[in-house]
Structure formats: structure tokens, C-alpha cells
């Protein structure tokens, strides 16, 4: 049997690896982006000089031949699902017995005038990194237009801002919200990140949107942007970071059922026999409670790859895709961010929250719990690190907030002799409830391992 995987990102490559563990079938991975699989989240560190591109590639060149995984560099323009055939832009074709579609995402565009000019790019593909490198030389210095304008206040936008900032390239950041990322972060955390961005000399323009991208004399390259406040800002690069969407345009109006993404069931099977889909391009028909139908997250892509690798070779006893408890992590310049479980911008009526913020304005801890039952539902951390496994176990086992607060030392993942903040958080809860709980100091790896093994 010949299994073809269309896409060599984290979903596709994970699928190929686990297929090889489970079978001796012929496996082919197709990509038009790069020959090698690389860590997409590490692209910013290549630009910033902290890594080389080859450092982002988890596998040595011999890995693919040793594991009998064929790689093909090609752009697929059409899929003949009836004949089970992939057709390349060159006219060549490749047949499959089972197909796994892992096409990933593409940067969103909103139909702005000038959005296709030279110097206008997102930050998703390897080619986007190459474009940033190509244009960066013209952004240095004090001449007019020596500036990057970034549109969109999400995680990709702040990554791009940090990248340019690392080379002392001025950045103007257009964000339509009243505070940075306040559609995902609670108010206090959003305001903290907003302050931090401005402390790094980023020209952050809140409640400001892009109206038009304007060209220079040649008419081919961006030279300025016009905002919704009718202000013109000279620039030599425009970063479009208003989110991503499934990269499935050429599959629209085919036999494959799509909506915003490729529609799949709980086994990640499409409506067509022998065709599966995984990763950013997928839209679940029935997502699990509290989860979204489309989740363009690294770890969910990896989990989908493992799940499909089982289901492709096991027609019976298929596994259902289960993403588990929500998790995400990021970095706002030098403030690390982690979220576990249910943390929403607006606190639900049935939940209560404990929030602590350090006096330096660069660290915070939020724990949400159900008001009536007391069971903990989520952790939100800025500048403080908690152990993923510990927080997940507390949420999964519906542990009471009081038990969690008394044993917070188990979660703390900061260096051993760094200042801890469990006492302050417990004091806040005691003030809110009138109780007199005390901390039960269990710390260190042996205590953590014992807790996780129970």
C-alpha cells in the first residue's frame, strides 16, 4: 500500500514517523515549501541570529532514507480523488492508495488595496523569512521609509516586531483592539503586555487599522500605509499578521467537503474513502466541549499526526482524536506566557479568579475555579513557569482550588533559588474568602514525581 502525505510540517512528518513505526507500507511526503522538515516556531530565532536554519531541523539528512520515507518536492495543483491521483504543476502525477492531507495554514489577507505589493508578507512559511531578510537591509538607517509596519495584534505580530527590533529596525504596530491581544487575555494581562511592548520602543497604535498599502514611484513595492485614522506612515515593509486560515483554496469546489477547513470526523477521516486530513487545515465536524473546530497549534498538529497514523492502517479499532486539556505558550519579548485549561478574556458568571501581579509589572499568576464546586479550571501565567503535567493533572482530576493553593510548590518550574510567589497568591485567596489556609511546602523533583505517580 502506498500512503501519500501532502505537507511536511509537524502534522505530516509526525504522521510519517508513526506510520513507519506501525507498518512497512510505502510512505511518500510531498512539500513545495522546503526539502527538509523544520521547526516553524523557530524561524524568528534564525532571523535574530540565535540559530542557524539547520539548527531548526530535528532530523539528520540520513533519517529519511533509514526510515524508508520518500520525499518529493513538488506543488500539487489538483487531486483526482476518483482516480486517486495527485497532479503537479509540472503535469506529472503521483498515485496513492491512502492520502493524508496536511496542508497547514496561509496568512490571512483582507482585500486591502496594495496587499500584493513587493515588501508585503506574513510570517508563516520559510519564504516569508527569506523575504524579511531580503528587505531588512533597506529598513536600516534614518532615511524616510526605514521602518516596518505590522498589522494585527496576535502572537505572530509580536514575533515579527521582536525580530525587527533585534536589528534596531523601527516598528509601528497597528492593533485594532483597545489593548494588545485582549480578545484572548484577561484585562490585567493584556494591559501588562501592552505596557511591555511600548517599553521596548515599539510604536504601538491601538484602535488603529490598515486602510490601504501604497506603492512608491515604481508602483511595485510598498512605500507607505494609510490607516483608518487617515494617517500616512512611510515604510519599507508591511507585515500582515491578522491570523492564519486553512491553506485549502485549490480544494474548494471538489468532491472533498470543506467549510473554512477540510471537514473531518472524530477519526480525522474526510467524507471521501481513504482520505484523511490533519493539522491547521482541518475543521472538526464535532469538536470536543470547550475546543474550537479549527486549532492552528503546534501540539494539536502533532497529536493529529499520531492519531491518523494509527487510523490509516487500522480500519477497525480506530482511535478518536482527543486534544486533551487546552494548552498554549508564547513569548512577549522577554515575558514568557503559558496557559492551561479554561482562561477567557471575560470571566464566566460561574467562575471565580485569583490574580496576583508582581510590583515590577512583568510577572503575574491567575488561577480560575468554579465558584460553587471550587474545582480548578485554568492557569494563566506571565513571567512565571508552572509544570505542565502538574497543572493538567489538577484540572483533569477537578482538584479543589484550596488544595491547589496549598500545594502550588509542586507546580513551580522556576529555578530552585529564585523568588517564589505561592505565599502571596494564597494570601489573596484568604483575603477574598476570609479563610486562613497555610502553604504545605512540597517542592523539588522527588515530590513532583511522587505526586504525578499517584
Secondary structure, DSSP 8 states (H G I E B T S, - for coil): -EEEEE--SHHHHHHHHHHHHH---EEEEEESS-SS---GGGHHHHHTTSS-GGGG--S-THHHHHTTEEEEE--EEEEETTTTEEEETTS-EEE-SEEEE---EEE-----BTTTSBTEE-SSSHHHHHHHHHHHGGG-SSSTT-EEEEE--SHHHHHHHHHHHHTT-EEEEEE-SSSTTTTTS-HHHHHHHHHHHHHTT-EEEET--EEEEEE-TTSSBEEEEEETTS-EEE-SEEEE-S-EEE--GGGTTSSS-BSSSEEE-TT-B-SSTTEEE-GGGEEETT--TT--S----HHHHHHHHHHHHHHHH-SSS-------S-EEEEEETTEEEEEEE---SS--TTEEEEEEE-TTSS-EEEEEEETTT-BEEEEEEES--B-HHHHHHHHHTT-BHHHHHHTGGGTB-S-TTS---HHHHHHHHHHHH----------SHHHHHHHHH-
